[in-house]
Amino acid sequence: MAQIKKDTSLRKAILQAAITGQLISTCHSELDSESAETGKELLDRIIEERNKKLLNEWEEALKKNPKTKKPAPIVPCEIAEEEIPFEIPENWCWVKGKNIFAPMESIKPQGETFTYIDTDAVNNKSNIIDNPKTLLVKEAPSRASRKLHKGDVLFSMVRPYLKNIAFVEDNFSDAIASTGFYVMTQIGMYNPRFLYYMVLSPYVIDGLHYFMKGDNSPSINTTDVDNFVYPLPPLAVQNAIVEKLEQVLPLVDAYENALLQKEELKTALPDKVKKAILQEAITGQLTEAWRKSATIKESGKQLLDRIIEERNAKALSEWEEALKKNPKAKKPVPVVASEIEDDEIPFEVPESWCWCRLGDVIDLLSGRDLEPSAYNSISKGIPYMTGASNFDNEELIVNRWTDKPATISNLGDLLITCKGTIGELAFNNVGNVHIARQIMAIRKTEYINLRFLNE
């Protein structure tokens, strides 16, 4: 039996909303107060404090060694306009890693044994340290030299797409990590939990993945992390976002697990049984007992007539609006229910049902290709779905983005591949996405349950 992947698209969307400023409203007085410290002011304050500390340490060192070299002052890194991947709220700012992370510290194992954290120690599904190793100091691997602190974030630089990322809790603050990790020790600009959630966002993971090099163990390096740009909200905003995430993410976990159990159950059912159940569903046999006691307020024929009437009203309204700009706008041809001959009907359906053609009741959006210059792989813009490679077991895989979208599918649409590999299906659980010509979108509507259509 094929292993079923957990649907994490909702989690990704929430984390992305968090780090772009869309998760919470900033209308709270404590967040919008003119006296509140902005992200830029926070950055400047921390850098000023670090420079004062360096100067004080240098002055102390001078007492012992008059030739001690004066430290170069820390200055905020300049960020070019083309490095900015998306818009953020006005009171946020962009920073580079070298301004927000403390230099990593090296440490040698001491005593008889020590706790070692390598990539195998991190559970990349729950992003926690759950399999640390206790090693003899005399058998310590050469890579065991990264010092940890409570509140650090571990980011594996080897195959970053595997998401071997974890938050360092107090019980692992004395452990030693592998040099395969970038140990993100924040210096006062970030709520440690906000930093953790930011690093788990698609923007950071996909963005750093872009710099990966090598064949056997493809990796990024510390310079990639240091030069990457990160959004910096005011601390009050960070705290509010963390509070909201820690309310919402447990619910997302429950939802994802329920979906996974549903998919596992569907897969566990023998194929013939599943087909039989679906056949009973579309012929009305599955709900036969229910119909005996149910009151059906609207028959299938009445629903069909209402859909066509409302589609025509919408088309007419859009034409009247178009006339204001172009008096020669062509009046739309009214939609009418297609005639269906007796010899086209494959089986009997309940009395309250009716037959129709799919084109009479759905809105279909055809995709459009973009020039290579119009899309990117650094999370700039909205996702760009190009074909079957974006479909994986009815889940959408995002690997390209565009800030020049033309044909946009909305959240809840049913996407289907129509060229190349034909018939791959997936619900748009991502949000607004641009679709290429290899894909069509059946628009989400109040009239048709797309999950019924999908089955």
Disulfide bonds with the S-S distance in Angstrom:
none
